[in-house]
Amino acid sequence: MILPTVDDIRALHEKYAPTREAFELVYTHCEIVWHVAEQLLASDAHRLDADLVRAGALLHDIGVYRLYDDAGRLRTDDYIRHGVLGHAILREEGFPERLCRFCSCHTGVGLTRHDVERQQLPLPVADYVAETGEEQLVMYADKFHTKTTPPAFLSFDAYATHVSRFGPEKITAFQALRTRFGEPDVASLSARYGHAHT
């Protein structure tokens, strides 16, 4: 599989971003997720494909652009759909399923068919679960940074507290990711990007 370059991915973000502010928010977050994943790759003994992780991290949130209204405001009520929207964008752009899945399979610590039905989520009923090591790493790295206003870095404990409201199995899944990949040094990234750290 031929992967898009960093320049190709940036151009794709620029193509879909409705405003410069949206581009800065989403693309910067994707870059940060790549840097978190890059840190974790350095200590991972499973020999993942670093180029695939980079492409997946840089593309995973491209669907967020489809959630902006005509006034340039992000519609947060539909935010759970950004993964499937990104999957659709990448499919329309001709990317292979292996790359498209980084969009649809990174939400939370995985959404199962049961989650979709039980929570009555506005998604097609299916499993949206990271399967490969590369998908799991991008999903995990994503949990350490949030695009809130203002954007912020999260500690492991901060995200664990957040995900606990969805059930003990979600905490268990998040802890299993830490066991596999470790914890990133978010303090150094926080200083680099000037974002708060909680």
Buried (B, 14 or more C-beta within 10 A) or exposed (E): EEBBEEEEBBEBBEEBBBEEEBBEBBBBBBBBBBBBBBBBBEEBEEEBBBEBBBBBBBBBBBBBBBBBEEEEEBEEEEBBBBBBBBBBBBBEBEBEEBBBBBBBBBBBBBBEBEBBEEEEBEBEEEBBBBEBBBBBBBBBBBBBBBBEEEBBBBBBEBBBEBBEEBEEEBBEBBEEBBEBBBBBEBEEBBEEBEBEBE
